[in-house]
Amino acid sequence: QVQLVESGGGLVQPGGSLRLSCAASGRVFSINVMGWYRQAPGKQRELVATITSGGSTNYADSVKGRFTISGDSAKNTVDLQMNSLKPEDTGVYFCNAVRIVINAEYYWGRGTQVTVSS
């Protein structure tokens, strides 16, 4: 099992910045991908950004140029720096980890609320 704990959410004005952090513990070996997803009220959960163990990153088009994902494999952490935040970025942000041993195992944190509002 892998446990994921997020931190760093909060309320910010449009144009502001927030940094989210996620720490993984437990069976962290063989984690291949970590990332962030978000879910706005009444909407499905969507990908925000992912980073592989090799450092390759992937971003949703809506956050490209504004958000940056980074990881520290030694500490088993992944961060999401969010700049130029917009009201449509509001939602619950979930940390995700994919661990591949024989089959792929998917793990989720409990989520942290991000609210962008004036």
N, C-alpha and C positions, 0 to 999 in steps of 0.2 A: 504494500500500500504506500501511497504517496500523499502527504498532507501539504496543502497549499494555504498560505495565510497572506491576504492582501492588506495593504495599508496605504494611506495617502489621499483618500478621497476627501471631498468636501464641497463647499459652495464657493464659486468664483464668478467674477463678472465677465461678460463677454470680452474677448481679447486677452484675458488673463492666462495664467499657466498653473498647471498642477503636475506633480510627479507621483506616480503610483509605483509601489514596490510589491513584489511577491517573493516570499521565501518558501522553498520546498524542503521538506524533511521526510524521513522514512527511507523507503527503498528508492533513493534518487539515482542509483546507477542505472544506466541504460535509458535515461530520459533523452529522447531525441529532439523533441521540439517543445518549446514553451511559448506561451503567447497570452494575448489579452482579447477578450470578447466583451461585448456590451449588449445590454438589453434595455431599450427604452419602453416606457409604459405602453402596453397594447401592441408591442411589436415583438418580432422574433429576435432571438439572440443572433448577433452578427459578429463576424471576425473584425477585429481592429488591426492587430499586428501579430506576427509570429517571428520567432528566431530559432534557428536550428542549433544543434550542438556544434556545428561547424561555423556558425556565425552568419549564415545566410538569413536575410530578413525578407518579410513580405508584409505589405500594408494594404489596407482597404483604400480604394481611390479617394474616399471622402476625407482621409486623414493624411494623405501623402503631402509631404512638405511642412506639416504642422506637428506631427507626432514622431517620436523616435523611440524605438525599442532597443534595449541593451541587456546583455546578460553576463553574469559572472559564474562560470561553470564551477569554479573552485568553491564558491559560497552557495551555489545552487539558488541564485536569485535572478529575477528578471525585473527590469524597471521599464516604465513607460513615461517618457517626458512628453507632456502635452502642452503645446503652445498655441497661441491665437485661438483659444477655445471659443466655440460658438454654442448658442442655445441648443442646437440640434445634437451636440455632443453629450447632452444630458442623458444619464442612464445609470444602471448598475453595471460596473465593470468587474468581470470575472477573470481570474487567472486560470490558465489551462496548462496541463502538462501531458505529453504523450510519451509513454514508456513502451519500448518495443523489446521484448525478450523473445517470446515465441510468437505471441499475438500482440496486437496493439492494445494498450491499456490507456484509458482516458481518465484524467483526474481534473477536478474543478475545485476552486476555492469557493468561499461563501459569498464573495462579492463585496464591493465597496461602492458607495453611492457617490456619483459625480453630478453636481448640479451647476449649470451655467446659466446665470440669471442676473439681471440688474435689479 
